[in-house]
Amino acid sequence: MKFTDGFWQMREGVRANYARETRDVQVHDDRFTLYAPVRPIGHRGDTLNTPLITVDCWSPAPDVIGVRTTHLAGSVRRAPAFDVADDPDAAPVVTREDSAIELTSGALSLRASTEGPWRLEFRSGETTLTSVDAKGTAFVEDADGAHHVLGQLSLGIRELVYGMGERFTPFTRNGQTVDIWQADGGTSSEQAYKNVPFYLTNRGYGVFVAHSGPVSFEVGSESVGRVQFSIEDHALTYYVIRGETPKEILARYTALTGRPALPPQWSFGLWLSTSFTTSYDEDTVNRFIDGMAEREIPLSVFHFDCFWMREFHWCDFEWDPDVFPDPVGMLSRLRARGLRTCVWINPYIAQRSALFEEGARLGHLVRRPDGTVWQWDMWQAGMALVDFTSPDARAWYASKLKPLLDMGVDCFKTDFGERVPTDVVWSDGSDPQGMHNYYAQLYNETVFDLLVRERGEGEAVLFARSATAGGQSFPVHWGGDCASSFDAMAESLRGGLSLGLSGFGFWSHDIGGFEGTPDPAVFKRWLAFGLLSSHSRLHG
């Protein structure tokens, strides 16, 4: 978010406290901590009534340096934490000279001034990749009393910024305000289903802000020569990752946060879907498949979208007996035709579902502070939300999917996971703001782990819509709800390229668009685009 009013002034009611100098340094074998007051200290009396910012610097892996800025350590929210893997071969080295201290890891070093104005420099050899200057480390209190911590890293001339998840806005992030906040907003706005607090630049480095809750990026949009990132909390952690090429940066970033699993070979064939057809049965499905066979178009996977379950029962994971009286036989017949099958699911339990009463009784549904089950009527009548922070709830949810696998279903489309409330209490005590973005990670992980257990390594694949940092470990992801137009195809292309520069190795989209019907020119062009994506699905 923006805190300043132009270059000279702060916005009304905003008070910023910037690290001014390094007053003290604590050195460990392979890391150091800087203590930075928010005003220059001329004599000992100046230490009274002067806040101190603690800045920890370390390296979890070669060519990666972490920085954690803390104001009031006891006030840090209990947000879910991203898994960040430490490399035992990191072997960082700390050196000191009269006016600076330096942490070196691989070919990346962090140099901090210990005399004079506050400054941090991230270097590759003798080249400064980016720096933190006078207003680059701070905590800010706004007019409403909210407490924010911010970081600012310099941007060089002609330096371009990419990433931050699957974003449909202009491909380079320069000049944009980007809010890392999961939203079901389609592909035609600044909102995104897959928000990843990571970016890389054409200057040879990337930055991962390791905060699972909302992160606000100002990419040359508040200070034109800076990328600013801020959170509403008391501690901010970020990693600077060096790489000669985008490939090297992404390799090091995914070594920290998780590498994509390799999907099964059959998943790389063509997928065909019922889409949002509200009335279909086995005869309809066979007509779809026969139509493809008549045109000599090979299929690998058939996907059953929403209405394989009864209306108002989403989700109970039971086939609608009126239109699918023999699901086991149908799945067997599809397998005999050489097809794998996928079924649509989501993490919401409608009140009409038989699982609602069971989930509420067992404590597996998210609750409000007063102890009642959180519900609303958007999407499904009276729907509740599975509390994936509870291991028991995760096991319960997976147990309801297992019978489908026993029938012959091969994989799941894990739809939704973005509309997660913040006026709730989670079973593990997580901060609701932090869990809003992180929910998709637990949801997809629960389903993916079930597939690994039941189908084995190398046979697990999802078709997921929502994700955050680390979500690349549970492929595949698709681009969400787009219109059927050339403009929407361009939106999807930008989203996929951006997601690929955020660590995701496998991605798909609705060939032809989802909203509306494409004209032949759009469909033919989109088909070529779709078949060149890692996974290809006819869904529009």
C-alpha positions as CSV (number, residue, x, y, z in Angstrom):
1,M,0.0,0.0,0.0
2,K,1.0,3.6,-0.4
3,F,2.1,5.5,2.7
4,T,3.6,8.7,1.1
5,D,1.9,11.8,-0.4
6,G,4.4,12.4,-3.2
7,F,8.1,12.4,-2.4
8,W,8.2,14.8,0.6
9,Q,5.2,14.2,2.7
10,M,3.3,11.3,4.3
11,R,-0.4,10.6,3.8
12,E,-2.7,12.1,6.4
13,G,-2.4,10.3,9.8
14,V,0.6,8.1,8.7
15,R,3.7,8.0,10.9
16,A,6.8,6.3,9.4
17,N,9.8,5.1,11.4
18,Y,12.8,4.4,9.3
19,A,16.0,2.7,10.3
20,R,18.6,5.5,10.4
21,E,21.9,3.8,11.3
22,T,23.4,0.6,12.7
23,R,23.9,1.2,16.4
24,D,25.0,-2.3,17.3
25,V,25.9,-5.6,15.6
26,Q,25.7,-9.1,17.0
27,V,27.9,-11.6,15.0
28,H,27.4,-15.3,14.9
29,D,29.5,-17.8,13.0
30,D,27.4,-17.6,9.8
31,R,25.0,-14.8,10.4
32,F,24.6,-11.4,12.0
33,T,22.0,-9.1,13.5
34,L,21.9,-5.4,13.2
35,Y,20.2,-3.1,15.7
36,A,18.9,0.1,14.0
37,P,17.3,3.0,15.9
38,V,14.7,5.1,14.0
39,R,16.6,8.3,14.7
40,P,20.4,9.1,14.9
41,I,21.9,8.6,18.3
42,G,24.1,11.6,19.3
43,H,24.4,10.8,23.0
44,R,23.1,8.1,25.4
45,G,20.0,10.2,26.3
46,D,18.8,9.8,22.7
47,T,18.3,6.0,23.3
48,L,15.3,6.8,25.5
49,N,11.9,6.8,23.8
50,T,13.5,5.7,20.5
51,P,12.2,2.5,18.9
52,L,14.7,0.0,17.7
53,I,14.4,-2.2,14.5
54,T,16.1,-5.6,14.7
55,V,17.4,-6.8,11.3
56,D,18.6,-10.5,11.2
57,C,20.7,-11.6,8.1
58,W,21.5,-15.2,7.2
59,S,21.7,-17.6,4.3
60,P,19.6,-20.8,3.9
61,A,21.2,-21.8,0.7
62,P,24.1,-20.8,-1.7
63,D,23.3,-17.6,-3.5
64,V,20.4,-16.8,-1.2
65,I,20.3,-14.3,1.6
66,G,17.5,-13.8,4.1
67,V,16.6,-10.6,5.9
68,R,14.1,-10.4,8.8
69,T,13.0,-7.0,10.0
70,T,11.3,-6.9,13.4
71,H,9.8,-4.1,15.5
72,L,7.9,-5.6,18.4
73,A,8.8,-9.3,18.5
74,G,6.0,-10.3,21.0
75,S,3.3,-8.8,18.7
76,V,4.1,-10.9,15.6
77,R,0.9,-12.6,14.3
78,R,0.7,-16.4,14.3
79,A,0.4,-16.8,10.6
80,P,1.0,-20.1,8.8
81,A,4.6,-20.2,7.6
82,F,5.8,-21.2,4.2
83,D,8.1,-24.2,4.2
84,V,11.6,-22.9,3.3
85,A,14.2,-25.6,2.9
86,D,17.7,-25.1,4.3
87,D,20.6,-26.4,2.2
88,P,23.3,-27.9,4.4
89,D,25.9,-26.9,1.8
90,A,25.1,-23.1,2.2
91,A,28.3,-22.4,4.2
92,P,27.9,-18.6,4.5
93,V,30.8,-16.5,5.7
94,V,30.7,-13.3,7.8
95,T,33.5,-10.8,7.5
96,R,34.0,-7.4,9.2
97,E,35.9,-4.3,8.4
98,D,35.9,-0.8,10.0
99,S,32.8,0.6,8.5
100,A,30.9,-2.5,7.2
101,I,30.0,-6.1,7.8
102,E,29.4,-8.6,5.0
103,L,27.6,-11.9,4.7
104,T,28.7,-14.0,1.7
105,S,26.9,-17.0,0.3
106,G,28.1,-18.5,-3.0
107,A,28.5,-15.5,-5.4
108,L,26.0,-13.3,-3.5
109,S,26.9,-11.0,-0.6
110,L,25.1,-8.6,1.7
111,R,27.1,-5.7,2.8
112,A,25.8,-3.5,5.7
113,S,27.1,-0.1,6.7
114,T,28.1,0.0,10.3
115,E,28.9,3.7,10.2
116,G,27.0,6.6,8.7
117,P,23.5,6.4,7.2
118,W,21.6,3.1,7.0
119,R,22.4,1.1,3.9
120,L,22.3,-2.5,2.8
121,E,23.8,-3.7,-0.5
122,F,23.2,-7.0,-2.3
123,R,26.2,-7.7,-4.5
124,S,27.3,-10.3,-7.1
125,G,31.0,-9.9,-7.1
126,E,31.7,-6.2,-7.6
127,T,28.2,-5.5,-9.0
128,T,25.5,-4.1,-6.8
129,L,22.3,-6.0,-7.8
130,T,20.0,-3.9,-5.5
131,S,20.2,-1.9,-2.3
132,V,18.2,-0.8,0.7
133,D,18.7,2.8,1.4
134,A,17.4,5.5,3.8
135,K,13.7,4.7,3.6
136,G,14.1,1.0,2.8
137,T,13.6,-0.5,6.3
138,A,10.8,0.8,8.4
139,F,7.6,0.3,10.4
140,V,4.6,2.5,9.7
141,E,1.5,3.3,11.7
142,D,-1.5,4.4,9.6
143,A,-4.4,6.7,10.5
144,D,-6.4,3.7,11.7
145,G,-3.7,2.6,14.1
146,A,-2.7,-0.4,12.0
147,H,1.0,-1.4,12.2
148,H,2.9,-2.2,9.0
149,V,6.5,-3.3,8.3
150,L,8.0,-2.4,4.9
151,G,11.0,-3.1,2.8
152,Q,12.2,-1.2,-0.2
153,L,14.8,-2.4,-2.8
154,S,16.2,-0.2,-5.5
155,L,15.4,-0.5,-9.2
156,G,18.1,0.2,-11.7
157,I,17.6,2.1,-15.0
158,R,15.7,-0.2,-17.4
159,E,15.3,-2.8,-14.7
160,L,12.1,-4.8,-15.4
161,V,10.1,-6.8,-12.8
162,Y,8.2,-10.0,-13.5
163,G,6.2,-12.6,-11.5
164,M,4.0,-12.3,-8.4
165,G,1.9,-15.2,-9.4
166,E,-0.6,-15.6,-12.2
167,R,-1.4,-12.0,-13.0
168,F,-3.5,-10.9,-16.0
169,T,-2.3,-7.3,-16.1
170,P,0.6,-6.1,-18.2
171,F,3.4,-8.6,-18.1
172,T,6.0,-6.3,-16.6
173,R,5.0,-5.3,-13.2
174,N,6.7,-1.9,-13.3
175,G,4.3,0.9,-12.4
176,Q,1.8,-1.5,-10.8
177,T,0.4,-1.9,-7.3
178,V,0.1,-5.6,-6.7
179,D,-1.8,-6.9,-3.7
180,I,-1.1,-10.6,-2.8
181,W,-4.6,-11.6,-1.9
182,Q,-6.5,-14.6,-3.2
183,A,-9.7,-13.7,-5.1
184,D,-12.2,-15.3,-7.4
185,G,-12.1,-12.4,-9.9
186,G,-11.8,-14.0,-13.4
187,T,-9.0,-13.1,-15.7
188,S,-9.9,-9.5,-16.6
189,S,-8.9,-7.6,-13.5
190,E,-6.0,-7.0,-11.2
191,Q,-7.3,-9.8,-8.9
192,A,-5.7,-13.2,-9.2
193,Y,-6.4,-16.8,-8.1
194,K,-2.7,-17.6,-7.7
195,N,-0.9,-15.0,-5.7
196,V,2.8,-15.6,-5.1
197,P,4.9,-13.0,-3.1
198,F,7.9,-13.5,-5.4
199,Y,9.3,-11.5,-8.2
200,L,12.5,-11.5,-10.3
201,T,14.1,-8.9,-12.5
202,N,16.3,-8.7,-15.5
203,R,19.2,-7.6,-13.3
204,G,20.1,-11.1,-12.1
205,Y,18.1,-11.6,-8.9
206,G,14.7,-12.5,-7.4
207,V,13.0,-11.6,-4.2
208,F,10.7,-13.9,-2.1
209,V,8.7,-12.2,0.6
210,A,8.0,-15.1,3.0
211,H,4.7,-13.9,4.4
212,S,1.6,-16.0,3.9
213,G,-0.8,-13.2,4.6
214,P,-1.5,-10.2,2.4
215,V,1.5,-8.5,1.0
216,S,1.3,-5.1,-0.8
217,F,3.8,-4.4,-3.6
218,E,4.4,-1.0,-5.0
219,V,6.6,-1.6,-8.1
220,G,7.9,1.8,-9.0
221,S,4.4,3.1,-8.2
222,E,5.1,4.9,-5.0
223,S,8.8,5.6,-5.3
224,V,9.7,5.2,-9.0
225,G,13.1,3.8,-8.3
226,R,12.1,1.3,-5.8
227,V,10.1,-1.9,-5.3
228,Q,8.3,-1.6,-1.9
229,F,6.6,-4.5,-0.1
230,S,4.7,-4.1,3.1
231,I,2.6,-6.2,5.5
232,E,0.4,-5.5,8.4
233,D,2.4,-7.1,11.2
234,H,5.5,-6.6,13.3
235,A,8.1,-8.7,11.4
236,L,8.9,-9.0,7.7
237,T,11.1,-11.7,6.2
238,Y,12.4,-11.7,2.6
239,Y,15.0,-13.5,0.6
240,V,17.2,-12.2,-2.2
241,I,18.1,-14.9,-4.7
242,R,21.0,-14.4,-7.2
243,G,21.1,-16.0,-10.6
244,E,22.8,-15.3,-13.9
245,T,19.6,-16.2,-15.8
246,P,15.9,-16.5,-14.9
247,K,16.3,-20.3,-15.0
248,E,19.0,-20.1,-12.3
249,I,16.9,-17.8,-10.1
250,L,13.8,-20.1,-10.4
251,A,15.9,-23.2,-9.7
252,R,17.1,-21.6,-6.4
253,Y,13.7,-20.3,-5.5
254,T,12.0,-23.7,-6.0
255,A,14.8,-25.4,-4.1
256,L,13.6,-23.2,-1.2
257,T,9.8,-23.5,-1.6
258,G,9.3,-26.8,-3.5
259,R,9.8,-28.3,-6.9
260,P,6.9,-29.3,-9.1
261,A,6.1,-33.0,-8.9
262,L,6.2,-34.7,-12.4
263,P,2.6,-35.4,-13.4
264,P,1.8,-38.8,-14.9
265,Q,2.4,-39.4,-18.6
266,W,-1.3,-39.7,-19.5
267,S,-2.0,-36.2,-18.1
268,F,-0.1,-34.7,-21.0
269,G,-2.7,-35.9,-23.5
270,L,-5.8,-33.9,-24.5
271,W,-8.5,-33.4,-21.8
272,L,-12.2,-33.0,-22.7
273,S,-14.8,-31.7,-20.2
274,T,-18.5,-31.4,-19.8
275,S,-17.8,-27.8,-18.8
276,F,-20.6,-26.0,-17.0
277,T,-23.3,-28.1,-18.8
278,T,-26.1,-28.3,-16.3
279,S,-27.8,-31.3,-17.8
280,Y,-25.8,-34.3,-18.9
281,D,-25.6,-38.1,-18.4
282,E,-23.6,-41.0,-19.7
283,D,-25.2,-40.8,-23.1
284,T,-24.2,-37.1,-23.3
285,V,-20.6,-38.0,-22.3
286,N,-20.4,-40.7,-24.9
287,R,-21.7,-38.3,-27.6
288,F,-18.9,-36.0,-26.7
289,I,-16.3,-38.7,-26.9
290,D,-17.7,-40.3,-30.0
291,G,-17.7,-36.9,-31.7
292,M,-14.0,-36.6,-31.0
293,A,-13.3,-40.1,-32.3
294,E,-15.2,-39.5,-35.5
295,R,-12.9,-36.5,-36.1
296,E,-9.8,-38.6,-35.3
297,I,-9.0,-36.3,-32.3
298,P,-7.3,-38.5,-29.6
299,L,-8.4,-38.0,-26.0
300,S,-6.6,-38.9,-22.9
301,V,-8.8,-37.6,-20.0
302,F,-12.5,-37.0,-19.6
303,H,-13.5,-34.5,-17.0
304,F,-16.9,-34.5,-15.2
305,D,-17.6,-30.9,-14.1
306,C,-20.0,-29.7,-11.4
307,F,-23.3,-31.5,-12.1
308,W,-22.0,-35.0,-11.6
309,M,-23.3,-34.4,-8.1
310,R,-26.9,-33.5,-7.3
311,E,-27.9,-29.9,-7.2
312,F,-27.6,-28.2,-3.8
313,H,-25.5,-31.1,-2.6
314,W,-22.0,-29.7,-3.4
315,C,-20.1,-31.2,-2.0
316,D,-21.2,-34.6,-0.8
317,F,-19.0,-36.6,-3.4
318,E,-22.0,-38.7,-4.4
319,W,-22.9,-39.3,-8.0
320,D,-26.4,-38.1,-8.9
321,P,-28.3,-41.4,-9.0
322,D,-30.9,-40.1,-11.4
323,V,-28.5,-39.4,-14.2
324,F,-25.5,-41.7,-13.2
325,P,-27.2,-44.8,-11.8
326,D,-24.1,-47.0,-12.5
327,P,-21.0,-44.8,-12.0
328,V,-18.7,-47.8,-11.4
329,G,-19.8,-49.4,-14.7
330,M,-19.5,-46.1,-16.5
331,L,-16.0,-45.4,-15.3
332,S,-15.0,-49.0,-16.3
333,R,-16.4,-48.4,-19.8
334,L,-14.5,-45.2,-20.1
335,R,-11.3,-46.9,-19.0
336,A,-11.9,-49.6,-21.7
337,R,-11.9,-46.8,-24.2
338,G,-8.5,-45.8,-23.1
339,L,-9.6,-42.7,-21.0
340,R,-8.7,-41.6,-17.6
341,T,-11.4,-39.7,-15.6
342,C,-11.3,-36.5,-13.5
343,V,-14.1,-35.2,-11.3
344,W,-14.8,-31.7,-10.0
345,I,-14.7,-30.9,-6.3
346,N,-14.3,-27.9,-4.0
347,P,-13.7,-27.4,-0.3
348,Y,-17.2,-26.1,0.4
349,I,-19.9,-28.1,2.1
350,A,-23.4,-26.9,1.4
351,Q,-26.0,-27.2,4.1
352,R,-28.0,-29.7,2.0
353,S,-25.1,-32.0,1.8
354,A,-25.1,-35.0,4.1
355,L,-21.6,-34.1,5.1
356,F,-22.6,-30.8,6.6
357,E,-24.1,-32.2,9.8
358,E,-21.3,-34.7,10.1
359,G,-18.6,-32.1,9.6
360,A,-20.2,-29.7,12.1
361,R,-20.6,-32.4,14.7
362,L,-17.0,-33.6,14.4
363,G,-15.7,-30.0,14.4
364,H,-14.2,-30.2,10.9
365,L,-15.9,-27.0,9.6
366,V,-14.5,-23.5,10.1
367,R,-16.2,-21.6,13.0
368,R,-16.9,-18.0,13.9
369,P,-15.5,-16.5,17.2
370,D,-18.8,-17.3,18.9
371,G,-18.4,-21.0,18.1
372,T,-21.1,-21.3,15.4
373,V,-20.3,-22.7,12.0
374,W,-19.3,-20.1,9.5
375,Q,-21.8,-20.1,6.5
376,W,-23.0,-18.0,3.7
377,D,-25.2,-18.4,0.6
378,M,-22.8,-17.4,-2.2
379,W,-22.2,-20.2,-4.7
380,Q,-23.9,-22.9,-2.6
381,A,-26.9,-22.4,-0.2
382,G,-25.7,-22.3,3.4
383,M,-22.3,-23.5,2.5
384,A,-19.5,-24.0,5.1
385,L,-15.8,-24.4,4.8
386,V,-13.6,-27.4,5.7
387,D,-11.0,-26.5,8.3
388,F,-7.8,-27.8,6.7
389,T,-5.7,-26.6,9.6
390,S,-7.0,-29.6,11.5
391,P,-5.2,-32.9,10.7
392,D,-8.5,-34.7,11.6
393,A,-10.5,-32.6,9.2
394,R,-8.0,-33.2,6.5
395,A,-8.2,-36.9,7.1
396,W,-12.0,-36.7,7.1
397,Y,-12.1,-34.8,3.8
398,A,-9.7,-37.3,2.2
399,S,-11.7,-40.2,3.4
400,K,-14.7,-38.9,1.5
401,L,-12.7,-38.8,-1.7
402,K,-11.2,-42.2,-1.4
403,P,-14.4,-44.1,-2.5
404,L,-14.2,-42.2,-5.8
405,L,-10.7,-43.5,-6.4
406,D,-11.9,-47.0,-5.5
407,M,-14.6,-46.6,-8.2
408,G,-12.0,-45.8,-10.8
409,V,-11.7,-42.0,-10.7
410,D,-8.1,-41.0,-11.5
411,C,-7.8,-37.4,-10.4
412,F,-9.6,-34.3,-9.1
413,K,-10.2,-30.8,-10.3
414,T,-9.7,-28.9,-7.0
415,D,-11.7,-25.8,-7.9
416,F,-12.2,-22.7,-5.7
417,G,-10.2,-22.1,-2.4
418,E,-10.0,-18.3,-2.8
419,R,-13.1,-17.1,-1.0
420,V,-11.9,-17.7,2.5
421,P,-13.3,-15.6,5.3
422,T,-11.2,-13.6,7.9
423,D,-13.9,-13.3,10.6
424,V,-13.3,-16.9,11.8
425,V,-11.3,-19.0,14.2
426,W,-9.1,-21.7,12.9
427,S,-8.5,-24.9,14.8
428,D,-4.7,-24.4,15.0
429,G,-5.1,-20.8,16.1
430,S,-3.7,-19.4,12.8
431,D,-4.1,-15.7,12.1
432,P,-7.2,-15.4,9.8
433,Q,-5.5,-12.9,7.5
434,G,-2.6,-15.2,7.0
435,M,-4.8,-18.2,6.4
436,H,-6.8,-16.5,3.7
437,N,-4.0,-17.0,1.1
438,Y,-2.5,-20.1,2.6
439,Y,-5.8,-22.1,2.6
440,A,-5.3,-23.2,-1.0
441,Q,-2.0,-24.8,0.0
442,L,-3.6,-27.0,2.6
443,Y,-6.5,-27.8,0.4
444,N,-4.5,-28.9,-2.6
445,E,-1.9,-30.7,-0.5
446,T,-4.6,-32.7,1.2
447,V,-6.0,-34.0,-2.1
448,F,-2.6,-34.4,-3.7
449,D,-1.3,-36.5,-0.8
450,L,-4.3,-38.8,-1.0
451,L,-3.6,-39.4,-4.7
452,V,0.1,-40.1,-3.9
453,R,-1.0,-42.6,-1.2
454,E,-3.6,-44.3,-3.4
455,R,-2.1,-44.1,-6.8
456,G,1.6,-43.9,-6.0
457,E,4.4,-41.5,-6.8
458,G,4.3,-40.2,-10.4
459,E,0.5,-40.9,-10.8
460,A,-0.8,-37.9,-8.8
461,V,-2.2,-34.9,-10.6
462,L,-4.7,-32.2,-9.8
463,F,-6.4,-29.6,-11.9
464,A,-6.2,-26.7,-9.4
465,R,-7.3,-23.1,-9.6
466,S,-6.0,-21.5,-6.4
467,A,-2.4,-21.5,-5.2
468,T,0.3,-19.5,-3.3
469,A,4.0,-19.9,-2.9
470,G,4.9,-23.6,-2.7
471,G,1.7,-24.6,-4.6
472,Q,3.9,-25.6,-7.5
473,S,4.6,-28.8,-5.7
474,F,1.0,-30.0,-6.4
475,P,0.4,-29.7,-10.2
476,V,-1.4,-29.0,-12.5
477,H,-2.9,-25.5,-12.2
478,W,-5.2,-23.9,-14.7
479,G,-6.0,-20.3,-15.5
480,G,-9.5,-19.8,-14.2
481,D,-12.6,-18.3,-15.7
482,C,-11.9,-16.3,-18.9
483,A,-14.1,-14.9,-21.6
484,S,-14.2,-16.3,-25.2
485,S,-12.3,-13.6,-27.0
486,F,-8.9,-12.7,-28.4
487,D,-8.5,-10.2,-25.5
488,A,-9.2,-12.9,-22.9
489,M,-6.8,-15.2,-24.7
490,A,-4.1,-12.6,-24.3
491,E,-5.0,-12.2,-20.6
492,S,-4.6,-15.9,-20.1
493,L,-1.3,-15.9,-21.9
494,R,0.1,-13.1,-19.7
495,G,-1.2,-15.0,-16.6
496,G,0.5,-18.3,-17.6
497,L,3.8,-16.6,-18.4
498,S,3.7,-14.7,-15.1
499,L,2.9,-17.9,-13.2
500,G,5.8,-19.7,-15.0
501,L,8.1,-16.9,-13.7
502,S,6.8,-17.5,-10.2
503,G,8.1,-21.1,-10.0
504,F,5.2,-23.1,-11.5
505,G,6.3,-25.7,-14.1
506,F,2.9,-26.9,-15.3
507,W,-0.1,-24.8,-16.4
508,S,-3.3,-25.0,-18.4
509,H,-6.3,-22.9,-19.3
510,D,-9.8,-23.2,-20.8
511,I,-9.2,-23.6,-24.6
512,G,-11.6,-21.3,-26.3
513,G,-12.5,-19.5,-23.1
514,F,-15.2,-20.2,-20.5
515,E,-17.6,-17.4,-20.5
516,G,-19.6,-17.3,-23.8
517,T,-19.0,-19.1,-27.1
518,P,-15.9,-18.3,-29.2
519,D,-16.1,-17.6,-32.9
520,P,-14.1,-20.0,-35.1
521,A,-11.2,-17.6,-35.4
522,V,-10.8,-17.3,-31.7
523,F,-11.2,-21.0,-31.1
524,K,-8.7,-22.1,-33.8
525,R,-6.1,-19.6,-32.5
526,W,-6.7,-20.6,-28.9
527,L,-6.5,-24.3,-29.7
528,A,-2.9,-23.8,-31.1
529,F,-2.0,-21.9,-27.9
530,G,-3.6,-24.6,-25.7
531,L,-1.8,-27.5,-27.4
532,L,1.5,-25.7,-26.8
533,S,0.8,-25.4,-23.1
534,S,2.0,-28.1,-20.7
535,H,-1.5,-29.4,-20.3
536,S,-4.4,-29.0,-22.8
537,R,-8.1,-29.0,-21.9
538,L,-11.1,-28.4,-24.0
539,H,-13.5,-26.9,-21.4
540,G,-15.2,-23.8,-22.9
